[in-house]
Amino acid sequence: MKASPIRIALVATTLALATAGTANAAGCLKGAVVGGVAGHYAGHHAVVGAVGGCMVGRHLAKQHAQQEAAQQQAAQRQAARVQ
C-alpha cells in the first residue's frame, strides 16, 4: 500500500492533535468520535472524519468557552454596579 501525501498529512495532524495536551483537547475527543463514525459511513473515510470532527469540536468548545467568559464578565459588571 503506497502512502499518499494526503494520508501522511492526516496522520501527522492526528498525531499532533493527540499530543497537544489536555488543555487543548476540549471538544476534540467528542468531535473525533462523531466525525469518525460519520466518515466511516460516508465512504470509509473514518480518519478524515475524525480529524475534521476534532477540528470542529475544538472550534465549538472554544466558542462556548468565550461565551461563558463573556457572560461571567457581564455578571461581574452587574454585581459591581449593584454594590
N, C-alpha and C positions, 0 to 999 in steps of 0.2 A: 504494500500500500504506500503510495507516494504522498508525502505530506505537502499540502498546498500552502502557499503563503498566508491565505486567509485562515486556515485551520491553525497554523502556527501562531498567528496574531491572536486568535481567540483563546488558545490555550495560555499564551503569555498574559493576556488580560485577565483571564480567570485566576491564574496563579497570583498575579499582582493584587487583585481584589481580595483573594483569600488570605494573603499575608499582610493586608493593610492594617489589621488590628481591630479590636472590638469597638473602639470608639467610632470608627467609620463604617461599621457593619450594620447600623440601624437601617432596617428595611431591606437590606441586601439579601439576607437568607430567605425571607418570605418571598420576595420578588423572584429570586432564583428558582425556588421550588415551583412557583406558579408558572414562570416563563419556561422552565424546563419541561413541565408537563404539557403546556400548550405547544411548545416547539416539537415535542415528540409526536403529538397527534397531528401536527400540521406538516407532515412530510419528513419525520425522523430528523429533525433539527433541534434536538434537545439542548445541545451545548450552546448553540446560538440563542435559543430561547432563554436559557439560564443566564447568560451574560446580559442579554437585553433586559430581562426581568430584574436582575440585580441593579442595573443602572437606573431603571425606572423606580424601583423600590427605594433606592437610596435618595433619589431626587424627591420623591413624595415624602419620605421621612424628614428630609431637610426642610421642605416647605412647612410641614406640620410643626417642626420644632421652632421655626421662625414665627409662625402664627401664635404658638403658645407663648413665646417670649414677648411678642407684641401685646398680647392680652395681659400678661403679668405686669408689664410696664404701665399699661393703661390703668390697671387696678391699683398699682402703687401710686400713680399720679393722683388718682381719685381719692385714695386714702390720705394723701398729703394735703389735699385741698380741704378735706373734712376737718382735719386737725387744726 
